[in-house]
Amino acid sequence: YLADIEDHLGVTIQQCSSDMKIPVDEFDGKVTYGQKRRMTGGLYKGHADILAPTVKELAELEKEAQSSFLHLCNKKTTLFGL
């Protein structure tokens, strides 16, 4: 992940020393990560709303397929006495 951030910024991120002092550079305060970004909203706002009907339909189809399978297994047991 660090390599991805370095590629995005175009710089190598310095490691902090044992005294835990973080060096200041030209990106200090200009790049937003974590909690600050969450407060501004996601990049896919509305994405879940668009997919919700399709996901609901897929869930219903999955339930129907599993119920059909169990029903057929039960008939097989009844027909063949297995």
Residue, then its C-alpha position, 0 to 999 in steps of 0.5 A: y500500500l505504501a508503494d501505491i501512495e508513493d506512486h500517487l504522490g510521486v515521491t518516496i515517503q520518509q520513515c520516522s526516526s526512533d523519536m517518532k518525529i514525522p518529517v514535514d514535506e510539501f504534502d503536509g496537510k494537502v493529502t486527505y486519508g482516513q477519517k477526514r475523507r470519510m467525513t467528506g463522503g465516499l467516491y461512490k455516492g449513490h453506487a449502492d442505491i443503483l445496485a440495490p434492486t439488482v442485489k435484491e433480485l439476485a438474493e431472491l433468485e439464490k433463495e429460489a435455486q437453493s429451495s428448488f435444490l432441496h425440494l428435488c433432493n427430498k423428492k429423490t429420497t422419497l421416490f427411490g427410498l434412499 
